[in-house]
Amino acid sequence: MTDPLNTRFAEGDEAALVECFQIHGPLIRSYLRRFVRPQDVEDLQQIVFAEVWRSRHRFDPARSLPAWMLGIAHKRAVDQLRIRTLQTVPLDVIADPAGDDGRTDGDGLAERDQVRRALAKLPEPQRQAIELAYYGDLTQREISEKLSVPLGTIKARMARGLRRLSGILGTAATGGWDAEPRRSGTTAARGASGRRAMGRVSKVGTVRGTGRADESDEKGGQVVRPRIAVSSCLMGEPVRFDGGHSRDRFLNGELDKHVEWVHICPEMEIGLGSPRETLRLERSPDGTRLISRRSRVDLTDRMTALAEERVPALHEVDGYVLKSRSPSCGVHGIPVHAGSATVDRKGRGVFAAVVLDAHPLLPVEDEGRLKDALLRETFVERVFARARLRALLESDWRPRDLVSFHARHKMQLLAHNPAAFREAGRVVARAGTRPREELAADYARVFGTAFAAKASIGRHVNVLQHCVGMVGDALDPVRRADLAEVIASYQAGQVALSVPATLIRHHAQGLAVEYVRDQTYFSPYPEDLRLRNHVPA
């Protein structure tokens, strides 16, 4: 049945345009907020509706009007992102913190005093390492030499100290094996008060704004920042064999402000330095070996020992991005040689193989595969889901908290693995009768297994139809038909997943259908990552 409003609009009835704005304006605004800054939404909405009116002769009244309008909104939002320039703040502005009425000075002094008091509560070795890094302007290697302590010990002291400082301050201080202030590049504006008080402005001369670190979800809770291990060269560190780096734009750009990085370079940690000899995998009677090309030194045992040493700490990370095509860190398709011939192109880096064998459910990718839109979305979704579960299990949770957590993730689990979704339900059903540790381990295993399976188009359609069923009773027949048509368009590869998902969430919010509205399926990661905007092939 064709909506009369569609027909009037296509025929050029200006009153129909007014009705469209009143009915669909909130939906368009909600969709645009996912792409642009709040102050740009109203202007961009006017641009969208102006184009909608100019293009009315191309609209088929038999189709869904909101879906057609969302398509135009998507194009204009992307145009806006392309022309928007990166905001910078002059260094001299940051260097002079005084406010007109002195309140800024007072706030800064109070914050620094708070951090000093928190530092005083740390064990002496941890406090000393952090103070030398943040107040003494030393790198971890320089701290190691100054104190005559192994570099690995310094990294461990800083990691434990920053985590403890985070708890004392009630903030999310960043940390990892090499958590230290960076000496080059740009420094994101971090939201944690301890980090602000100890952080330093990059010596480049400007601080580039990367958004808020203290984000909150739609229910007012604090957003969990995943902790992701990463090959150091991908973050711009000059640790490659040739003395250079392989800085990845996505990791250092869109994703950087939402996560905490744990930098790891296995070659540097086993003492090879940079620049260094190139390495390769070679077949031998003892299995695949990691050999230096020129000096023919076998580094397999050293690399394996390092990986085994790192494995326990990887329980604390939510994902790992490794360097592609690396004989130590490569995940897929690493050549294995026998003399001058390549005998296998399905090898795996020595370090990566140990990590993956020990943590089969850890989300792992290399930066090359993350250039694929679907693989990138899948990886980021898994990382944020794992981080939310880690945050729950690290808290003083009760069985009812796990039940609530599972209820919010049901549609997301169903989209990935229906069998694991049902098994997770059985685990949660016994939440009040099993020991905490046993229950947590079982749920974490099933949860990780579910997200390890890729969500197919068919499973997404199944979830969308489930949600429509829960929202649809409160909608009139025309709105239900619109939803059905948009889902069919997604299934046919004509629109991105973000279109039906946004439409359903909009109706769930407007009709106060809390169960659907609160599903993590509709907001699996920060919306400004825009990972669901690709059209499925």
N, C-alpha and C positions, 0 to 999 in steps of 0.2 A: 504494500500500500504506500503510495507516494504521499509524503507530508505536504499539506497545502502551503506551508511556509516555504518549502523548497521551490514549488512552482511559482509562487509570487516573487520570490527573490530572483529566480532565473529570468522572469519576465520584466525585471527592472523596477519593481515596486519599492519605492524608497521607505515606505512604512515597514516593509519586510526587513530591510537593512537595520532599521532601529530595533526591531524585535530580535534579530540575530545578535546584535550587540548586547542586548539585555540578557538574552538566554545563554549565549555562548561566550560572552566577554570574560566571565570568571574562569572558564576553562582555558581560554587562550592566555590569559594572564598567568595562570598557574603553570602552564607549559613553558612560557617564555622565562619565568623565574629560574628554570633549570639551566638556562643558557647564559643569561646576561645579568648585569648588576641591577639591584632593586631600583636604582634611580633611573635606569634606562627602560624599565618595563612599560611604563605608560606610553612613552613616545613610540616604542617599537610596536605596541598594540595598535596605535593609530595608523602606523604604516601598514600593518597587516590588514586591517579592515579597509583601508583605502585600496589596497591591491585586490582584496576580495571583491570589492564593488566593481572595480575596473575590469576584473576577469570574470564577471558573472555570466557572460555569454558562453564561457567554456564549461560551466557547471551543468552536469546532468542531473535533473531533479529526481531521477530514480535512485541516485546514489546518496550516501550519507553526507550531509552538509558539514557537520562538525569535523569529520575525518578529512574532508577536502580543505577546510580552513586550517586544520592542524598541519597539513602538508605545506601550505603557504607560510604558516608561522615558522615551521622548521627551516625553510629556505632563508627567510629573512633573518632569523636568529643566527644562522651560520654566517651570513653576510656580515652581520654586526660583529661577530667574533673575529672575522678576518681583518676588519678595518680598525678594530680597537687596538690602541697602542699600549704597551706595557708601562704602567705607572712607576716612576722612580722618585726617590726622595733624596735631595742633596745631602751630602755628608755633613755640611756645616749646620744644617737644621738639626740633625740628630746629635751633633756634638754639643749643642747648646740647649740643655733640657729645661732651662728656667721658664716658668709660666708667668703671665702678667701679674698674677696675684700671689705667686709663691707656692701655690698648691702642688705644682708639678715637682718642685724641689723637695717638698715635704714627702710626697708619695715615694719619690726615688730613694730618699734617705731611709724611710721606713722599710721599703722593700729590701734595700741592701742590708739593713740591720737584721731583718728577718732571715735572710740567707746566711749571714754570719752566725747567727744563733743556731741555725740548723746545722751548719758545718761543724760547729763546736761539739755537736752531739755524735758525730761520726767517729769511728775508730781512727786513731792517729794515722795509720798508713793510708787509709782511704782519703781522709781529709787532706793529707799532704799532697797526694797525687792530684786531686781535684784543684787545690789552690795553685799548684805550680802550673797546671794547664790553663786555668781560666784567669788567674791573677798574675801569674808569672810569665804568661805568653810563651810557654814552652810546648813543643810537640811531645807525644808520648815517647818517641825515641830519645829526645833530649832529656826527658825526665828519667828514663831508664839509665842513661849514661851518668846523669848527675847523682842519682841515688845508688848507682852500682847494683841495680836490681834488674832481673831479666825483663825484656819487653812484654812478654806474655803475662807476667805478674802485674805489671803496671796496668795493662788493659783490664785484667780481672778486677783489680782494686777500683779502677774508675767505674767499671760497669756496676759492681756491687754498691759502691758509694753513691752513684747517681740514682740507683733504684731506691736505696734507703733514704736519700735526700728527697726523692719524689714523695715517699710516704710521709716524711716529716712535714713537708710543705703542703701536702695535700694536692700536688700537681703532678703532671705527667712529664717529668724530666726525661729527656732523650738519653739513651745509653745503649751500649753494646760492647763488643770486644774492643773496638777502637773508638769509643765515643769521645770525641775531642773537638774543640772548636776548629773549624777549617781556616787555613791561612790564605786561601785564594778562592776566586769565584765570588758568588753572591751569597749573602746570608739571609735566609727567610726570617720573617718576623715571627718568632715563636711566642705562644701564648702563656707558657708556664712561667710563673713569677720567678722561680729560681733560675731558669734559663735566661730570662731577660736581665736579671741582676748580674749574672756572671758572663753573659754573652758579649762578643765583641763585634764591632762593625767590620765588615770585610775591607781590606786595604785597596780595593778597586776604586772606591770613592763614592759609590751609591749603594743604597739598600733597595732591592727590588721587592715591591709588595707582592706577596703570594697568597693573600687572603687570611682569614682568621684561623688560628690554631685551636682556639677555644670554641669549636663549633658545638651546637647542641642539636639533638635529633628533634623530630616533630613533637615528641612527648615531653621535651624539656630535659631529657637526660643527657649526660656527657657522651659524646661520640667516642668510640674506642679507636685508638690509633694503632693499626697493626704494626708489628715489629717484623721487618723483612731483612733477611740476610742478603747480601749482594756482593758480587765480584767488585773489588775496589776500583778497577779500571773503568767500569761502567759509570761510576760517579765522578769521573774526571781526574782520578789520581794517576800520576805518571808512573805506573808500575808495570807497564807492558814490557815485553822482551826487547823492544826497540827504544825504551825510555819514554814512550808516549802513553796515550790513554785511549779509551774507546767510549767517551762520554755519551750516554744515551739520552736523547731529548725527552722522551716520555717519562723516564724515571726521574730525571732532574727537573722536569717541568711540572706537568699536571699532577703526577702522583706524589711528588716530593712533599708538598705541604700537608698531606694526609697521613703520612706514615713515619715511623722511626726506622732509620737504616742501621744495619750492623755490617760494617765493611770487612771483607775477608779477601786476602790475596794469598793463596797457598804457596805460590812460588817464593814470594817475599818472606813468608813465615818460616820456610825451611832454609832460608839464608842465601837464595840465589841472586838477589839484588836486581837492579834495573839500570841500564840495559843488561841483557844476559844472553847466553846461548839459547837458540831455539830448541824445543823439545819435540819428541814425537813418540807415538805408541808403536812398539815392535812386537811381533809374535816370537815366542820362544818356547822351548819344551816346558818351561815353568809357568806358561801362561803369558798374557799380555804384560809387557813391561814399559815403563816410562824412561826413555833414554835421551840424553843430551846428544845432539847431532854430531858435534865436532869432537868433543872429548870422550864420548862414548861412556859417560858415567851413568850407572843405573840408579835412578832416583825413586824407584817404585816403593821401596820399604820406607823411606823417609816421608814420602807423600801419604802413604797409607797410615803410618803412625800418626801424622798430624790430623788426618781425617778422623781417625778413631778417637783422638783426644778431643776433637771438636764436637763429635756426635752428641754427647750428653747435654751440652749447652743448647743444642738446636731444638730441644724440647720447648725452649722459651721463645722461639720465633714462629711466625705465622705463615711464612713463605720464604722462598729462596729464588733469586734471579742470578743465573750463572752466565759466564761468558761463553758464547757459542764458538764452536770449532776449536776449542782449547783442549790439548791432550790431558790437562789436569781437571778442568772444570766443565768441559763440554758434555751436554746431556744426550745429544742425538748426532749420529752420522759422523763420528770421528774416525778418520782413516787409520787403519792398522797396517804396518809395513812389514815386509820380510826382505831384507836387503834393499834393493832399489825399486822393488815392486810393491804396489798397494794390493794387499790380499783381502781386505775387508773394509767396507765403508760404513759399517754399522757399530763401530766401537763407541765406548763411553769413557770420558775422562776418569783418571784413577781416583781423584778426590771426590768427584761427583758420584762415582759408583758406590763408594763406601757410604756416603750420606744417604743416597736413595735406598740402599739396601737396609739401612738402619731406620729410616723414616719413610716407609712406602706411602703413607697418606699425607705427607707434607706437600703443599702446593709448590711445585718446582717448574720453572721455565727458563729458557735462555732469551736474551734480548732480541735475537733474530726472530724467533717464533712470536714474540710479543708484538711484532709489527702487523700480524694478522688480527683483524678486528675481533673475530669470534674468540680466538685463543686469548687475546688480551682481556676481553670481558670475562671469560671463564676464570682466568687466573685471579683477577682482582676480586671477583665475587667470592671465590674460595678463600682468599686471604682475609677479607673482611668478616666472613662468616666464622672462620676459625678464630679470629681475634675476639669476636663477641663471645664465643664459647669459652675461650681462655680467660677473659675478664670475669665471666660468671664463676668458673671453677676456682679461680684464685681468690674469690671473695668468700665471705662467711655465708655461703648460700644454704638454703633449706630446700627440702623436696618440692615445696610449692613454687620456689623460684625456677627450678628446672622445668616444672610443668608449664609455667608461664612462658619461659624461653622457648620451649618446644612448640607451644601454641602459636607464637609469633612467626616461627620458621616453617610451619607446616607446608604452606604453598611452595616455598622455595625448595624444600626437600622433595616434594612431589614432582616438581619440574625436573629434578635431576635423576632421581632413582626411586620409582614407586615401591619397589620391594624393600629398600632400606628405609623408606618413609614408614612403611607398616611395621618394620622391625623396631624402629625408634619409638613408635607408639607403644609397642609392647614393653619396651624397657622403661619408659616413663610411667606406664600404668602401675609398675611395682615400686615407684619412687619412695613410698613411705615404709616399705617393708625390707629393703636391702641396705647393707652398710654403705655409707657415703662414698668411700673410695672405690668400692666395687661398682656402684651405680655410675659414678662419674667416668670410670674407665670404659665401661660398656657403652655408655651414651656417646662418649668422644669417639670411640671406634666406629660406631654405626653412623654417626654424624659425618665423620671424615670419609667413610666409604660412600655415602650418598653424594657428597659434593665432588668426589673423584670422577663420577660419571658426568659426561657432558649433557646439558639440557638441550634436547632436540626441539625442532619446531613443533612437532606433534605433541610433545609433553607440555610445551608452553601453551599451546592451544587448549589442551586439557585443563590446565590451571586457570587460564582466562575464563573458560566456560564455567568452571566451578565457581569462580568469583562472581560472574554474571548471575549465576543461579541464586547466590546469596543476596545480591543487590537488586536483581530484576523485579522482584515482587513489588517494590516500591516505585517502579518506573512505569510510565505509560507505554503502550505498544510501539509507538514511534521511536522512543529512546531505546527500547530493547532491540528493535530492528537495527538501529544505528550501531549498537554495540556488536551485534551479530555480524553486521557487514564489515565493520572494521577488523574484527578477528579474522574473518574470511580473507580480507585483503592482506593481513599479515601472513596467513597461512599460504597464500598464493605468491608471496614474495614481492608484494607491491608497496608495502609500508614497513617501517621499522617497528620493533617490539615496543618502543617507547610510546607509540601512538595509541594502541589499545590499552596499554598499561596506564597511561596518563588519564585516558577517558574513564576507565573503571575506577581509578582512585579518586578522580574528581567527583563521580557520583557517590562513592562510598563516604567521602568527606561531607558532601552536601546533605546526604541522607542520614548521617551519623551511624553508619553501619560499622561499628568499631572493630569487629573481628577482621573484616576485609581491610579497613583503613590501616590497621596496625600491622599488617603482614609485612615482613622484611622483603618479601618478593617484590614489592613496589618501590622499595628504597634499599637495595642490597649494598650500596656504597654511596659515597657523596655524589650528589647529582651533577656537580660541575665537571665530573670526569666524562660525562656524556658518552658512555660506552655502549648504550643500547640504541644509538641513533643510526646504526648501519642497517641496511636492508638485507635480509638473509638471501643467500644465493640459491 
